[in-house]
Amino acid sequence: MKLLLDTNILLWLAAGNLRITQDFLQTLDEAENVFVSDISLLEISIKISVGKLVRPSSFAEVLQKLGTEKLPISSSALDIIEGLPLLHRDPFDRTLVAQAIAENATLVTGDKQLTEYAVKSILV
């Protein structure tokens, strides 16, 4: 299984959030690929720059430990974004949905609203 981690999941993993269960960690460990989108890294950087977020000190360590792969935004994902219904207005989240669809990956999120899209998902 290919997984694409939503930004909130990345931050929860770095912060040791209680929503991250042992079962979920096993799912990550057993995944064929664990993707982190460039859009999530951009979102985190923007939030840090405007003072809405402090980068967790363990962030880079968590990414390495999970064996994540960076996922660039493909032209296929851009085409998909244009056709997505406006169920969610956040452009970062809409991009993640489109990338998951384009890559045939399962989107791992804590945002129930994203699971309303026609995308494979795991709600944490």
Sequence and secondary structure as in RCSB ss.txt:
>XXXX:A:sequence
MKLLLDTNILLWLAAGNLRITQDFLQTLDEAENVFVSDISLLEISIKISVGKLVRPSSFAEVLQKLGTEKLPISS
SALDIIEGLPLLHRDPFDRTLVAQAIAENATLVTGDKQLTEYAVKSILV
>XXXX:A:secstr
 EEEE HHHHHHHHHT TT  HHHHHHHHH SEEEEEHHHHHHHHHHHHTTS    TTHHHHHHHHT EEE   H
HHHHHHHH  TT   HHHHHHHHHHHHHT EEEES GGGGGSSS EEE 
